[in-house]
Amino acid sequence: MICTPLHGRVYEAITGFEAHLQGELRASTSWGTLYHAEPQDVFWYQNIWLKPFQVEFTSISEAVSVLRGIQRNWWPVLFTQFRRGALIRSQLPPLALKPRRFPWLLPDASMGGWTLLDAHTMVASASCSSPFPGGLIEFEEDKWGPPSRAYLKLWEALVHCRNWPGPGERCLDAGASPGGWTWALARLGADIMAVDRAPLDERVQAMPGVRFVSHDAFTLKPEDLGPLDWLFCDVICYPPRLYDWIEKWLASGLCTNFICTIKMQGMPDHETTRRFAAIPGSTVVHLHHNKHELTWMKVAPRATILPGPLS
Ligand SMILES: C[S@@+](CC[C@H](N)C(=O)[O-])C[C@H]1O[C@@H](n2cnc3c(N)ncnc32)[C@H](O)[C@@H]1O
């Protein structure tokens, strides 16, 4: 068995947005939906394999023992050798893949990725950008409470950040209608000002802690609203408009945590995405529940999490 570190990284494309990654990335090699390339600032990926290595192996058990010898958690991304891949997978520890109930505190354990290039060559990485298997995460959905499914991307962002609003924390939910995000925040016991030009679902508006304001979110100034623990924004707008508004909030120092959707209209706006990503302490990712949009998150780590009243 020969194990060799590979330079660079392996980028996994998002199904349906392969062309976006191809447009951003200068890749040297592709293996199915995986692209081997030098480290680059790109955003339209499902997962990045941060420390790839190549293994020449003779038997299934040898491939398994290499992976098991490094860590417990491994997720396959196969584009060839499916049968051999399934045999290797069956001998690795199982991963908990069933839909999860929000909220839960994501463990720190690394989630690795691996693929087969041919019957005797594997590429793998023990550390990946996403804490979820292959960047995928499903939740136990609530089919009755929320008026839209948009709450799923908010749940994913909060789990990813290992932090979420606790009871009584002051939140602004901009572009709140029909109310999926406000519903999710109200269930955590937060105090929410929901702003939209369209109406909020009546049942969400009646939840404890929810106050609805019919307004253009971008004309609300930080000094008029006062200190916030969290600013959420899911407004449909051109990315530079969102950036200009967020800049004002950052300059004011009046808000601690931010989670905002950067909605793309037509071609992705790489320039504004890079400006968001350059904001210190923040990150831009494509969440599993994002569509033609990215999520900008600037969230302080929290040591202790109170799950909040969810019943
Ligand atoms: C994708 S929807 C939000 C969905 C919502 N987060 C949920 O969970 O149900 C985008 C919303 O942005 C609102 N919107 C667009 N421009 C706005 C603005 N300037 N100020 C406030 N809301 C705006 C739209 O009315 C629409 O309701």
Ligand as a Chemical Component Dictionary entry (heavy atoms), coordinates in Angstrom:
data_LIG
# 
_chem_comp.id                   LIG 
_chem_comp.type                 NON-POLYMER 
_chem_comp.pdbx_formal_charge   0 
_chem_comp.three_letter_code    LIG 
# 
loop_
_chem_comp_atom.comp_id 
_chem_comp_atom.atom_id 
_chem_comp_atom.alt_atom_id 
_chem_comp_atom.type_symbol 
_chem_comp_atom.charge 
_chem_comp_atom.model_Cartn_x 
_chem_comp_atom.model_Cartn_y 
_chem_comp_atom.model_Cartn_z 
_chem_comp_atom.pdbx_ordinal 
LIG C1  C1  C 0  -37.651 34.715 0.001  1  
LIG S1  S1  S 1  -38.883 35.694 0.689  2  
LIG C2  C2  C 0  -38.583 35.492 2.405  3  
LIG C3  C3  C 0  -39.048 34.183 2.983  4  
LIG C4  C4  C 0  -38.994 34.192 4.489  5  
LIG N1  N1  N 0  -37.629 34.263 4.982  6  
LIG C5  C5  C 0  -39.654 32.967 5.092  7  
LIG O1  O1  O 0  -38.973 32.263 5.857  8  
LIG O2  O2  O -1 -40.841 32.720 4.849  9  
LIG C6  C6  C 0  -38.296 37.285 0.371  10 
LIG C7  C7  C 0  -39.117 38.392 0.967  11 
LIG O3  O3  O 0  -38.435 39.630 0.802  12 
LIG C8  C8  C 0  -39.419 40.637 0.773  13 
LIG N2  N2  N 0  -38.822 41.911 0.349  14 
LIG C9  C9  C 0  -38.351 42.244 -0.886 15 
LIG N3  N3  N 0  -37.833 43.506 -0.843 16 
LIG C10 C10 C 0  -37.967 43.941 0.451  17 
LIG C11 C11 C 0  -37.588 45.121 1.129  18 
LIG N4  N4  N 0  -36.967 46.128 0.492  19 
LIG N5  N5  N 0  -37.878 45.231 2.443  20 
LIG C12 C12 C 0  -38.507 44.225 3.104  21 
LIG N6  N6  N 0  -38.866 43.065 2.511  22 
LIG C13 C13 C 0  -38.600 42.925 1.195  23 
LIG C14 C14 C 0  -40.481 40.060 -0.135 24 
LIG O4  O4  O 0  -41.719 40.718 0.093  25 
LIG C15 C15 C 0  -40.486 38.593 0.300  26 
LIG O5  O5  O 0  -41.502 38.370 1.248  27 
# 
loop_
_chem_comp_bond.comp_id 
_chem_comp_bond.atom_id_1 
_chem_comp_bond.atom_id_2 
_chem_comp_bond.value_order 
_chem_comp_bond.pdbx_ordinal 
LIG C1  S1  SING 1  
LIG S1  C2  SING 2  
LIG S1  C6  SING 3  
LIG C2  C3  SING 4  
LIG C3  C4  SING 5  
LIG C4  N1  SING 6  
LIG C4  C5  SING 7  
LIG C5  O1  DOUB 8  
LIG C5  O2  SING 9  
LIG C6  C7  SING 10 
LIG C7  O3  SING 11 
LIG C7  C15 SING 12 
LIG O3  C8  SING 13 
LIG C8  N2  SING 14 
LIG C8  C14 SING 15 
LIG N2  C9  SING 16 
LIG N2  C13 SING 17 
LIG C9  N3  DOUB 18 
LIG N3  C10 SING 19 
LIG C10 C11 SING 20 
LIG C10 C13 DOUB 21 
LIG C11 N4  SING 22 
LIG C11 N5  DOUB 23 
LIG N5  C12 SING 24 
LIG C12 N6  DOUB 25 
LIG N6  C13 SING 26 
LIG C14 O4  SING 27 
LIG C14 C15 SING 28 
LIG C15 O5  SING 29 
# 
